[in-house]
Structure formats: C-alpha cells, structure tokens
C-alpha cells in the first residue's frame, strides 16, 4: 500500500507530497482555506475556490495547480482527482491513483447537505485517511433543518424583546451557512467586516444570499449580527447594551456549551461530519486501511477495529495465518505498552506479547463476542502473562481464557485500579467508567488501558499536561466514589 507518515501534516514519502501540513513545504495539497490548513508553501494542488479564498487570506507568491472537481489530472507525475468535501466553499478531498493502489484523503469533510458548500462526493479507495473531529458516539448532531428553526426562533425572540441577536460563527464557512439559513426567515443580517469580505468572494462565484448589510455601529437595531467567535469579547459586541449572543458550533451538543462559550444560547450546526456520518463514510469508501486524524482519532479507530473484531476472531479460529498478522497490526503496539507498564523491561515485554498472541491464536475458537471484545480479551491475556512473568509461575493459565475486557491495573502505591481489578466485577467497572465525562474517561483509558504516561497522553491529544492531570484526578476521584457505592450495595 501507499506509505503514509504524519508529522504536523500527512506526508506521502514515495510521492513527495504533503497533505494539509501545518508548516511551509515545497509541495502540498491544501484542502480548504481555513487558517489552520494554509501556509506559505512553494507549490500547491488546490481547488479553484480555495485558491481564490487563499489569495484573500495569505499573501505571497506560489505555484498553484488549480484543479476542477471530478477530473483526473496528472500533476508532477501524480494521478490526482479532487472531490468536493462538503466542509466549506471550495473544500476538496484528495484522491490519488497509482498502478497498484488508491488513496483518499478527506481533509475536513461533511456528509449532511449544506447550503453554502458543494455537495460531497467519494470514491472507493484502498486507503482512507479521514478527519475524526467528532469521533465519539455522543457527538451525533440533530437534523440541520431543526437547528436552523431554533436559530431563527432565537433571533425573532431577541428582536421582539428589543435586543440585538448576535450569532457567532467562523468568518469563512460557518458564517455563510448561517447567512443562507436566514434566507427565508425575513430577517435582515448585518455582517462583521471579516464575514463580509469572505461573503463577497462567495458571490463572485455565483453563490446567492439574502440581502444583508455591512456592520455599522449605529445601524444594528432590528438586525441579526453575524460575527466570528473572536468578536464575542470585542468592543463591537460589548458596546451593545441589549443583546442576545448565541454560539453556532457542533460542540453545542455538549450540555455545558453555553458556559464554555459564555453565551446565552448554543446551537449544534457544524461543518464537520458527526460520529454517524464518520461511520457511514467508511462504509461508502470500503477501504482496506483507515487512518484517522484530529479530534477523537484514537477512539474512532478503536471503534472501527472492534466492529470487525468478530470477523477477525473467526479468521483466527479457522487457522488463517494472515489474521494473526492483522491482529498484531491492530493491537501489537497497545499490547506492548501494557506489557512494559507491568514488567518494566522492554525485552521481557516482547516475550510476554509474543506468548499472549500465540495463546489467543491457539484459543481463538473459544472467543465469544457476546461476552466482550477481542481487544479486551487479548489485553487481559497480555496482562496475565506479564504478571506470570513477574511471579515466575503460570497461575493465570486457565483463568485468562475466561477473562472479559477489564481496565489494566498497574503501578504501585495507592493506585485505585489495582483494588478495582481485584474486588469488582467487569459490569460494575464498565458502568462506572461510562458515567464519566468523555474527556476524563479518555485520559484514564489511555493511561491505564493503553499504558501511556500523562506526558504521552498530553502529547498525543495536544492538551496541556496540567489539564490531563486535572482530568485524571477528577475522574479517578469520581470512580472511587462510584465503585465504593457498588461494593456497599447488597448482592
């Protein structure tokens, strides 16, 4: 398959091209014109509309290969087709064909119909590289029409009360989606300067909007003000004595969104694929390999693996040697991390992992998907093998076949997970863990199930170390309370 590397952007070393790199590169594909996806590259592949938007947002000279959507084109020896991504105006996916393989890189994308972006398209590909901003099951967005109705109702109620409704959305993409949503509401939008400039470029390509005004400080009464989120604490907004402010973001599905953004209301309208559409996209593309980026990438990759684990277990049970290799590709690194965390020695950990994989291989016919995941069973085998290695005996030989997925208890001192693994049933552990906020559960699973240190978790999630420590401390405290209640309850 096509080799793929990642270092602040996707790199295809055999093709010498970067996909949405953060830093300036000699040759890159730019999926869209949001500021976190553009940089002063030397040579780029880009859609026509993104090219125009980039010129307005990033000065400088560069060589541009401007491609039409859906037309295969040879660029510097690469057979490339750009497909609409549905994210924002001009956003594109990168489809690469070689003699042996195909690769589809989504960039930011969305499957739900939008009002200000091209409808997404896709192709079957051997490798799918996809963004997974909303890669957890709770991030399922409500129907767009319902959200738009709620936004319109918010605006009308504010106006009836003599207040100025302020809608916060990124100046490129979200603001134009909001503007389109107000087209049939008989409301008069007023646009922040940055929103106005981007909207004018849309119009140059034939996009139509309802009538709107450019922001004038003394003319906001009776208008709906559309601004970027950064304007919420600006003098422009603060000078409004009577206002109602709403954040427009997919993160509004979180119950604390109005407190997080310090607004009066929050509406879950997003230009990213939600969890259901991420799963659906994998089905549409039918890839042999999926690589995940951004957001909850590790969690979504885990969910994809576990969806196909029963098939893999069946292949193992039939004696398919290739299935053993696939099992190692999926869980080898995680198994090694767990083993190292228990035995504290990489050489011994390698032996532990090898023994555990062979054990699963020989006993695959006994795997029961109704009782737990293949991943959990394997890691339980690894953990028990590691403990046997420390103790020098095989007391866990028979027990490990009956184990169900559990959280790995390692370390020393007052680690509550050691007590949990000894005294509580699996169902109680899973119920307690599932009750935690997603960010706390994620940190705890990576540490105690994935074998990562707090520093490694901080780096992998791009979250400050102090925040990781706080999440774990709060999550473990909550788990102690929940599990203590479980022990105190009568059988």
C-alpha positions in Angstrom: 0.0 0.0 0.0 1.0 3.7 -0.4 3.3 4.6 2.5 1.8 7.3 4.8 3.7 9.3 7.5 2.5 12.0 9.8 4.4 14.9 11.3 2.3 18.1 11.7 0.6 17.0 8.5 0.2 13.9 6.3 3.2 13.0 4.1 3.4 10.5 1.3 7.2 9.9 1.1 7.1 7.9 -2.1 5.2 10.7 -3.9 7.0 13.5 -2.1 3.8 15.4 -1.3 2.3 16.8 1.9 -1.4 16.9 2.6 -2.6 19.9 4.7 0.8 20.4 6.5 0.9 22.9 9.3 4.3 24.3 8.2 5.5 25.6 4.8 6.5 22.8 2.5 7.9 22.6 -1.1 4.9 20.7 -2.5 1.5 20.3 -0.8 -2.2 19.7 -1.2 -4.4 22.3 0.5 -7.9 21.0 1.2 -9.5 24.4 2.1 -8.8 27.9 3.1 -9.3 27.9 6.9 -6.3 29.4 8.6 -5.2 26.2 10.3 -4.9 24.5 6.9 -2.9 27.1 4.9 0.7 28.0 4.9 3.2 29.7 2.5 4.0 26.6 0.5 6.2 26.7 -2.6 3.8 24.6 -4.8 0.3 23.5 -4.1 -2.6 21.5 -5.5 -5.9 23.3 -4.8 -9.5 23.8 -6.0 -10.4 27.0 -7.8 -12.5 28.4 -5.0 -9.9 27.6 -2.3 -7.3 29.3 -4.5 -9.3 32.5 -4.6 -10.0 32.4 -0.9 -6.3 31.7 -0.1 -5.3 34.8 -2.0 -7.5 36.9 0.2 -6.2 35.3 3.4 -2.5 34.6 2.7 -0.3 36.9 0.7 2.7 35.7 -1.2 3.8 34.0 -4.4 3.4 30.3 -5.0 2.9 27.9 -7.9 -0.7 26.7 -8.0 -2.1 23.6 -9.7 -5.8 24.6 -9.7 -7.9 21.5 -10.5 -11.6 21.2 -11.3 -13.6 18.7 -9.2 -14.0 15.2 -10.5 -11.5 15.4 -13.3 -8.4 13.1 -13.0 -5.3 15.2 -13.7 -1.5 14.4 -13.9 0.4 16.8 -11.6 4.2 16.3 -11.3 3.8 12.6 -12.0 0.8 12.1 -9.7 -2.6 11.0 -10.9 -4.9 13.2 -8.8 -8.6 13.8 -8.6 -10.2 16.4 -6.4 -13.6 15.6 -4.9 -15.9 18.1 -3.1 -15.7 17.6 0.7 -18.9 19.5 1.7 -17.0 21.2 4.6 -16.9 24.8 3.3 -16.9 26.6 0.0 -14.3 25.0 -2.3 -13.2 22.4 0.2 -11.7 19.3 -1.5 -10.7 15.8 -0.9 -7.5 14.3 -2.5 -7.9 11.1 -4.4 -4.6 9.6 -5.6 -4.3 6.7 -8.1 -1.1 4.6 -8.6 -0.7 1.4 -10.7 -1.3 -0.7 -7.6 -3.3 1.3 -5.1 -5.7 4.2 -4.4 -5.8 6.6 -1.6 -8.5 9.1 -0.5 -7.6 11.9 2.0 -10.7 13.7 3.2 -9.4 16.8 4.9 -12.2 18.3 6.9 -15.5 17.0 5.4 -19.2 16.7 6.0 -21.9 14.4 4.5 -25.0 16.3 5.7 -26.3 18.7 3.0 -25.1 22.2 3.3 -26.4 25.5 1.9 -23.1 27.2 1.2 -20.8 24.4 0.1 -20.6 21.9 -2.7 -22.2 18.5 -2.0 -19.7 15.9 -1.0 -18.6 13.1 -3.4 -16.5 10.0 -2.8 -14.7 7.1 -4.5 -13.8 3.6 -3.4 -10.2 3.6 -2.1 -7.7 1.1 -0.7 -6.5 3.6 1.9 -8.8 6.2 3.6 -7.3 9.0 5.6 -10.1 10.8 7.4 -10.5 13.6 9.9 -12.4 12.5 13.0 -13.2 15.7 14.9 -16.4 14.1 16.3 -15.1 10.6 16.7 -17.1 9.7 19.8 -20.6 8.3 19.8 -22.1 11.2 21.9 -21.3 13.6 19.0 -24.4 12.9 16.9 -25.8 16.1 15.5 -29.6 16.8 15.2 -31.2 17.4 11.8 -30.0 20.6 10.2 -33.5 21.9 9.5 -34.4 21.6 13.2 -31.3 23.5 14.3 -32.0 26.3 11.7 -35.5 26.6 13.1 -34.1 27.0 16.6 -31.7 29.7 15.4 -34.4 31.6 13.6 -36.7 31.4 16.7 -33.8 32.7 18.9 -33.3 35.7 16.6 -37.0 36.5 16.5 -37.4 36.3 20.2 -34.5 38.6 20.8 -35.8 41.1 18.3 -39.3 41.0 19.9 -37.6 41.9 23.2 -35.8 44.8 21.7 -32.4 43.1 21.8 -29.8 42.6 19.1 -29.3 38.8 18.2 -25.6 38.1 17.8 -24.7 34.8 16.0 -21.1 33.6 16.4 -19.6 31.5 13.6 -16.3 31.4 11.8 -16.0 34.1 9.2 -15.3 31.6 6.4 -17.8 28.8 6.1 -19.9 28.8 9.2 -21.0 32.5 8.8 -22.1 31.9 5.2 -24.0 28.8 6.2 -25.8 30.9 8.8 -26.5 33.6 6.2 -28.0 31.0 3.9 -30.1 29.7 6.8 -31.7 33.1 7.3 -32.7 33.5 3.6 -36.3 32.5 4.1 -36.8 33.9 7.6 -37.5 37.5 6.7 -34.6 38.7 8.9 -32.0 41.3 7.9 -28.4 40.1 8.7 -25.6 42.6 9.3 -22.1 41.2 8.8 -18.9 41.7 10.7 -16.1 43.0 8.4 -14.3 39.7 8.1 -17.5 37.9 7.4 -18.4 40.5 4.8 -15.1 40.1 2.9 -15.4 36.3 2.7 -19.1 36.5 1.6 -18.2 38.8 -1.3 -15.8 36.2 -2.6 -18.6 33.6 -2.5 -20.8 35.9 -4.5 -18.0 36.2 -7.2 -18.5 32.5 -7.8 -22.3 32.8 -8.2 -23.4 32.0 -4.6 -26.5 33.9 -3.7 -27.6 35.1 -0.3 -30.5 37.1 1.2 -30.0 40.9 1.4 -27.6 41.9 4.1 -25.7 44.9 5.4 -22.1 45.5 6.3 -21.6 46.3 10.0 -22.3 49.9 11.0 -22.2 50.7 14.7 -25.2 52.9 14.7 -27.4 50.7 12.5 -27.6 47.4 14.3 -31.1 47.9 15.7 -33.5 45.4 14.2 -30.7 43.4 12.5 -29.1 40.0 13.1 -25.4 40.5 13.7 -23.2 37.7 12.4 -19.6 37.7 13.8 -16.7 35.4 14.2 -16.3 33.9 17.8 -13.3 36.1 18.4 -15.6 39.1 18.4 -17.6 38.0 21.4 -15.4 39.9 23.9 -14.6 42.8 21.5 -15.7 46.4 21.9 -18.0 45.9 18.9 -20.1 43.5 20.9 -19.6 44.9 24.4 -20.9 48.3 23.3 -24.3 46.7 22.6 -26.3 47.3 25.8 -29.1 44.9 25.0 -28.1 41.8 23.1 -28.6 38.0 23.0 -25.5 36.1 21.9 -25.5 32.5 20.5 -22.6 30.3 19.5 -23.1 28.2 16.4 -20.9 25.1 16.7 -21.1 21.3 16.6 -19.7 21.4 20.1 -23.0 22.8 21.3 -24.2 19.2 21.7 -22.3 19.3 25.0 -24.6 20.2 27.9 -22.2 22.9 29.3 -21.7 24.6 25.9 -23.3 28.0 27.0 -20.9 28.1 30.0 -17.9 27.1 28.0 -18.5 29.8 25.4 -20.1 32.3 27.8 -23.1 32.9 25.7 -26.9 33.0 26.1 -27.5 30.0 23.7 -25.6 27.5 21.6 -26.9 25.6 18.5 -25.2 22.5 17.1 -24.7 23.4 13.5 -21.4 22.1 12.2 -19.4 21.9 9.0 -17.8 18.6 10.1 -19.1 15.0 9.9 -20.6 13.8 13.1 -20.0 10.3 14.5 -22.8 8.6 12.5 -21.5 10.1 9.2 -17.9 9.1 10.0 -19.1 5.5 10.3 -21.2 5.8 7.2 -18.3 7.3 5.2 -16.1 4.2 5.9 -18.9 2.1 4.6 -19.2 4.2 1.5 -15.5 4.2 0.6 -14.9 0.5 1.6 -11.2 0.9 2.3 -8.8 -1.9 3.3 -7.0 0.5 5.6 -8.3 3.5 7.6 -6.0 6.2 9.1 -7.7 8.7 11.5 -6.7 12.3 12.2 -7.7 15.1 14.6 -10.3 15.1 17.3 -11.0 11.7 18.8 -8.9 9.9 16.3 -7.7 7.1 18.6 -11.2 6.4 19.9 -12.7 6.3 16.5 -10.0 3.9 15.2 -10.7 1.7 18.2 -14.4 1.6 17.4 -13.7 0.6 13.8 -11.4 -2.2 14.9 -13.9 -3.5 17.3 -16.7 -3.5 14.7 -14.6 -6.0 12.6 -13.1 -8.0 15.6 -15.7 -10.9 15.3 -14.7 -11.5 11.7 -11.0 -11.4 12.7 -11.6 -13.8 15.5 -13.4 -16.2 13.1 -10.4 -16.0 10.7 -8.0 -16.7 13.6 -10.1 -19.7 14.6 -10.0 -21.1 11.1 -6.2 -21.1 11.2 -5.7 -18.1 8.9 -2.1 -17.0 9.4 -2.8 -13.6 7.8 -5.4 -13.0 10.6 -2.6 -13.3 13.2 -0.7 -10.6 11.4 -3.8 -8.4 11.2 -4.3 -8.9 15.0 -0.7 -7.8 15.6 -1.1 -4.7 13.3 -4.2 -3.7 15.2 -3.1 -4.2 18.8 0.6 -5.0 18.9 1.7 -1.5 20.0 -1.0 -1.3 22.6 -0.2 -4.8 23.9 3.5 -4.0 24.2 2.7 -0.8 26.1 0.6 -2.7 28.6 3.3 -5.4 29.0 6.1 -2.8 29.5 4.0 -1.0 32.1 3.6 -4.2 34.1 7.0 -5.8 33.7 9.1 -2.6 33.4 11.5 -4.2 30.8 11.2 -4.0 27.0 12.9 -7.3 26.4 10.7 -9.2 28.8 7.6 -7.3 27.4 8.4 -8.6 23.9 8.4 -12.2 25.2 5.1 -11.5 27.0 3.4 -10.1 24.0 4.6 -13.0 21.8 3.2 -15.6 24.2 -0.1 -13.7 24.6 -0.6 -13.5 20.8 0.2 -17.2 20.4 -2.2 -18.0 23.2 -5.0 -16.1 21.5 -4.2 -17.7 18.2 -4.4 -21.2 19.7 -7.6 -20.5 21.6 -9.5 -18.2 19.1 -12.3 -20.8 18.7 -13.3 -20.1 22.3 -13.7 -16.3 21.8 -17.3 -15.2 22.5 -18.1 -11.7 21.1 -21.2 -11.6 23.3 -19.1 -11.6 26.4 -16.6 -8.9 25.4 -14.3 -7.6 22.7 -11.3 -9.4 21.1 -9.2 -6.4 22.1 -10.1 -6.7 25.7 -9.5 -10.5 25.7 -6.1 -10.0 24.2 -5.1 -7.3 26.7 -6.3 -9.5 29.6 -4.0 -12.3 28.3 -1.1 -9.8 28.0 -1.7 -8.5 31.5 -1.9 -12.0 33.0 1.2 -13.2 31.1 3.1 -10.2 32.3 2.1 -10.9 35.9 3.1 -14.5 35.4 6.5 -13.3 34.1 7.0 -11.3 37.3 5.9 -14.1 39.6 7.6 -16.8 37.6 4.6 -19.1 37.5 1.6 -19.9 35.3 -1.3 -19.5 37.8 -3.3 -17.5 35.3 -3.0 -20.1 32.5 -6.6 -21.3 32.7 -8.2 -18.1 34.1 -7.2 -15.9 31.2 -9.5 -17.8 28.8 -12.5 -16.8 30.9 -11.5 -13.2 31.4 -13.6 -10.4 29.9 -12.2 -7.0 29.0 -11.2 -5.1 32.1 -9.2 -2.0 32.9 -5.5 -2.8 33.4 -4.3 -2.2 36.9 -0.6 -1.3 37.0 1.9 0.7 39.0 2.3 0.8 42.8 1.2 2.7 45.8 -2.4 3.7 46.2 -3.4 3.1 42.6 -7.2 2.6 42.9 -7.3 0.4 39.8 -5.4 -2.4 41.5 -8.2 -2.6 44.1 -10.8 -2.3 41.3 -9.4 -5.3 39.4 -9.3 -7.4 42.5 -12.7 -6.7 44.0 -15.2 -5.6 41.4 -17.0 -7.3 38.6 -16.5 -6.2 35.0 -20.0 -4.9 34.6 -19.5 -2.5 37.6 -16.3 -1.2 36.1 -17.8 -0.6 32.7 -20.8 1.1 34.2 -18.7 3.4 36.4 -16.3 4.3 33.6 -19.2 5.1 31.1 -20.6 7.6 33.6 -17.5 9.8 33.4 -17.4 12.8 31.1 -15.7 11.8 27.8 -12.5 13.8 28.4 -12.0 12.2 31.8 -12.7 8.7 30.5 -10.4 9.2 27.6 -7.5 10.2 29.8 -8.0 7.3 32.2 -8.3 4.7 29.4 -5.2 5.9 27.7 -3.2 5.7 30.9 -4.5 2.5 32.5 -5.7 0.6 29.4 -3.3 2.0 26.9 -0.2 2.1 29.1 0.6 5.8 28.3 2.2 8.2 30.8 0.5 11.6 31.5 3.2 13.3 29.4 2.5 10.9 26.4 -1.3 11.5 26.8 -0.7 15.2 26.7 1.3 15.0 23.5 -1.0 12.6 21.8 -4.1 14.7 22.5 -2.4 18.1 22.1 -3.7 19.0 25.5 -1.7 20.8 28.3 -0.2 18.4 30.8 -1.9 20.2 33.7 -5.2 19.7 32.0 -4.6 16.0 31.7 -3.6 15.7 35.3 -6.8 17.5 36.4 -9.0 15.3 34.2 -7.4 12.1 35.6 -7.5 13.3 39.2 -11.2 14.2 38.9 -12.1 11.1 37.0 -10.3 8.8 39.5 -12.0 10.5 42.4 -15.4 10.0 40.8 -14.6 6.4 40.1 -13.6 5.8 43.7 -17.0 7.1 44.8 -19.0 5.1 42.2 -17.1 1.9 42.9 -17.4 2.3 46.6 -21.2 2.6 46.2 -21.1 -0.6 44.2 -19.2 -2.5 46.9 -21.6 -1.2 49.6 -24.7 -2.3 47.6 -26.4 -5.6 48.5 -26.0 -8.5 46.1 
